[in-house]
């Protein structure tokens, strides 16, 4: 079956939408549970939901998503920290480990509430390092920005934007997560020509929701995503406003630092080029270096996991009833596995993401053995009882 033609991506009349996330919660269905084998979205003991999904173009017509990259698409190993960087990391870790409460909003003199387990779990070793890199290893700035992000996540309601509330925004497939690039980054496609709703806050909330799902799907040692933007047949009024563009950049740069690995933009018309020139001054220089325009996407994403609509081999057809439950079920399974490992590791701030994502790395508790335990281990290795006694030394007169 042929992939959907771009001509069919004409604007769709806005549909009646729930007014708030709370309204959407009341309409919650069992779609996600139907896509899995358990009612609480935990992975099946015998076969995980990921094992039921296709892996590449060889699986024929695709209506869901790929659970993992191809075997030869792997991230490079993270570099070792210098002594100075390690010291700065430990300073940040000590500071955030002592947090017991944080502000509920960004307003001056805002009330504070206790740090939740979700927020402590957010503060991984790699998270702290991302903020340090984003602030050019300025310890005070990194600490301030970490707290600002936790407060923003509360105030913005990241956890309250449910799949039911966001669902209407993605009914036409204007954003999809499909495949992984050559470095194992999950690919998030933006398809502006499939815009189906009027400009609203929920459009930005939709992007944040999809960013969260992309992060859920990142494998061990993977910290960034590949953004693929296809402007083909985009019409006037379908693109983000200048205000939305600036708001999106603010969110990405301040609350998702070091998450953009690559941005590949194709079929960009002149009007979009003008738009890019307007927002470029607000883009961090390091982010600008990651932008690539009108390049062959097959150079960056293996054709076997690249959508045919952008010159790949994957026959992908967006069917909301199939894709949306599958995406959210897979993400829920990954989050549950992540949480189980965090609990097992001792619920520590500064936990290692490689361990949390099921990689070969050890937990923080396993790698930070107390000094006394190290000494005892060395003494056991010496096996003193089996060693010949040392000759007595003469006593000095």
DRENFIVO-887226 format. One line per field, with one value per residue (C-alpha): residue number from 0; x, y, z. Coordinates in steps of 0.25 Angstrom, whole numbers. Layout:
BEGIN
i <- c(NUM_...)
c1 <- c(X_...)
c2 <- c(Y_...)
c3 <- c(Z_...)
***
This chain:
BEGIN
i <- c(0_1_2_3_4_5_6_7_8_9_10_11_12_13_14_15_16_17_18_19_20_21_22_23_24_25_26_27_28_29_30_31_32_33_34_35_36_37_38_39_40_41_42_43_44_45_46_47_48_49_50_51_52_53_54_55_56_57_58_59_60_61_62_63_64_65_66_67_68_69_70_71_72_73_74_75_76_77_78_79_80_81_82_83_84_85_86_87_88_89_90_91_92_93_94_95_96_97_98_99_100_101_102_103_104_105_106_107_108_109_110_111_112_113_114_115_116_117_118_119_120_121_122_123_124_125_126_127_128_129_130_131_132_133_134_135_136_137_138_139_140_141_142_143_144_145_146_147_148_149_150_151_152_153_154_155_156_157_158_159_160_161_162_163_164_165_166_167_168_169_170_171_172_173_174_175_176_177_178_179_180_181_182_183_184_185_186_187_188_189_190_191_192_193_194_195_196_197_198_199_200_201_202_203_204_205_206_207_208_209_210_211_212_213_214_215_216_217_218_219_220_221_222_223_224_225_226_227_228_229_230_231_232_233_234_235_236_237_238_239_240_241_242_243_244_245_246_247_248_249_250_251_252_253_254_255_256_257_258_259_260_261_262_263_264_265_266_267_268_269_270_271_272_273_274_275_276_277_278_279_280_281_282_283_284_285_286_287_288_289_290_291_292_293_294_295_296_297_298_299_300_301_302_303_304_305_306_307_308_309_310_311_312_313_314_315_316_317_318_319_320_321_322_323_324_325_326_327_328_329_330_331_332_333_334_335_336_337_338_339_340_341_342_343_344_345_346_347_348_349_350_351_352_353_354_355_356_357_358_359_360_361_362_363_364_365_366_367_368_369_370_371_372_373_374_375_376_377_378_379_380_381_382_383_384_385_386_387_388_389_390_391_392_393_394_395_396)
c1 <- c(0_5_9_-1_0_4_-8_-17_-11_-20_-25_-36_-47_-44_-52_-59_-48_-48_-45_-35_-27_-37_-48_-40_-37_-52_-52_-41_-42_-36_-28_-15_-18_-24_-11_-3_-6_-8_-17_-6_3_14_22_16_25_26_26_27_19_31_33_20_24_31_46_48_43_44_32_23_12_15_4_11_25_39_43_58_69_75_87_98_92_97_101_116_121_120_134_140_139_152_156_150_137_135_137_127_117_119_116_103_99_101_93_81_82_79_66_54_44_43_34_21_21_31_25_32_30_22_19_27_24_32_40_33_39_37_45_56_56_57_70_79_94_93_82_91_102_93_90_105_109_97_103_117_120_115_111_102_95_93_87_78_73_70_61_55_52_45_37_33_29_20_14_13_6_15_10_-5_-5_-10_-11_-26_-25_-14_-20_-28_-15_-9_-21_-15_-1_5_15_20_32_37_50_64_76_90_94_82_74_59_53_42_35_28_18_12_4_-5_-8_-23_-25_-25_-14_-15_-7_-10_-1_11_6_5_20_24_16_23_37_34_30_43_51_43_48_63_72_84_95_85_81_77_67_67_56_51_43_36_30_25_11_10_0_-1_-7_-2_11_14_13_25_20_19_33_39_31_36_50_50_44_54_66_63_56_61_76_85_73_74_84_81_70_68_59_54_45_46_39_43_32_38_52_48_42_55_62_53_55_70_75_68_74_86_99_101_87_89_101_91_82_83_74_70_80_77_71_77_90_86_75_76_66_60_55_53_39_36_30_44_52_52_48_37_23_17_2_-3_-15_-18_-26_-14_-2_-7_-10_3_12_6_7_21_25_17_24_38_34_30_43_51_43_45_60_61_53_62_74_70_62_75_77_88_85_91_82_90_85_71_69_73_88_100_104_102_94_99_99_107_118_119_123_126_141_140_134_146_156_149_149_164_167_159_167_180_176_185_182_189_201_214_217_228_241_242_250_261_257_266_274)
c2 <- c(0_14_24_35_46_60_65_59_67_79_86_79_87_88_78_80_79_77_90_86_74_71_70_60_52_49_44_34_21_8_10_9_-3_-10_-8_-16_-29_-23_-12_-4_-3_-12_-20_-34_-44_-53_-44_-28_-19_-15_-29_-28_-16_-15_-13_-7_-5_-20_-22_-16_-5_2_8_8_11_4_1_2_6_-4_-11_-3_10_13_26_29_26_39_45_44_56_64_65_80_75_64_74_83_71_67_81_81_67_71_84_77_65_75_80_77_87_95_107_103_114_124_136_144_138_126_116_103_88_76_70_58_44_48_60_53_43_54_59_48_49_51_62_70_69_74_86_88_87_97_107_105_98_110_103_113_115_100_99_111_106_92_97_107_94_87_99_100_86_88_101_97_84_74_62_67_67_53_45_48_63_64_53_63_71_58_53_56_51_65_60_46_38_28_21_25_32_27_30_23_36_35_43_53_57_71_71_86_83_73_84_82_92_107_114_111_107_93_93_96_86_76_78_77_64_58_62_55_42_43_44_32_24_28_16_14_25_33_47_54_53_56_66_64_76_74_87_81_87_95_106_120_120_106_110_114_129_137_137_122_121_129_121_108_112_117_104_96_104_106_93_82_86_77_69_73_65_69_77_73_83_80_86_100_111_125_129_119_124_138_133_126_138_145_135_131_142_135_122_118_117_103_99_107_98_86_91_85_90_82_71_56_50_36_42_43_33_18_16_4_13_26_30_28_42_48_39_26_12_11_10_18_21_30_23_30_19_10_19_27_16_8_21_23_8_7_20_15_2_9_19_7_-1_12_14_0_1_14_8_-4_5_12_24_33_46_46_32_27_27_16_7_13_10_-4_-3_-11_1_-1_7_19_10_-1_9_17_6_12_13_3_-8_-5_-8_-20_-26_-23_-30_-42_-42_-43_-56_-53_-66_-74_-65_-69_-61_-50_-52_-44_-32_-29_-19_-7_-5)
c3 <- c(0_-4_7_9_-2_3_-5_5_16_14_27_34_41_56_64_77_88_103_109_120_124_135_125_116_129_130_116_118_111_111_98_104_112_100_93_104_111_125_130_138_126_132_122_120_128_116_104_105_97_89_84_76_68_55_54_40_25_23_32_21_23_37_45_58_61_63_77_76_66_56_62_56_60_73_81_84_98_106_109_122_132_135_149_149_143_153_164_158_156_171_175_168_172_187_185_178_188_199_193_201_195_182_178_172_162_156_163_173_188_182_192_192_193_196_185_179_175_161_162_170_159_148_155_149_147_132_135_144_134_123_131_134_119_115_125_121_134_143_156_161_148_146_160_158_144_150_160_150_141_153_156_141_140_152_147_132_136_128_136_135_119_117_104_104_105_95_85_76_73_67_59_46_49_49_59_59_65_55_54_59_52_50_64_70_73_72_61_63_50_49_38_37_25_34_44_48_60_62_69_84_96_94_81_89_100_89_85_100_101_89_94_107_99_91_103_108_96_97_99_108_106_97_102_89_78_63_59_44_39_25_20_7_3_16_14_20_34_36_42_56_59_63_78_77_71_82_93_87_87_101_106_98_102_116_120_110_109_101_96_81_74_60_53_38_31_17_6_13_5_5_15_25_22_25_38_42_40_50_61_58_68_79_76_84_75_79_74_61_58_58_48_34_22_10_11_7_20_16_20_34_36_31_19_26_37_29_25_10_9_12_3_12_10_21_16_27_28_39_46_59_64_63_65_77_86_82_84_98_102_98_106_118_118_117_128_137_135_137_150_155_153_160_172_172_172_185_179_178_173_162_158_145_132_126_137_138_123_124_119_124_134_149_158_166_179_172_167_180_189_203_206_218_208_199_210_214_200_199_212_207_194_202_209_221_228_216_216_223_235_233_241_254_254_264_275_275_287)
***
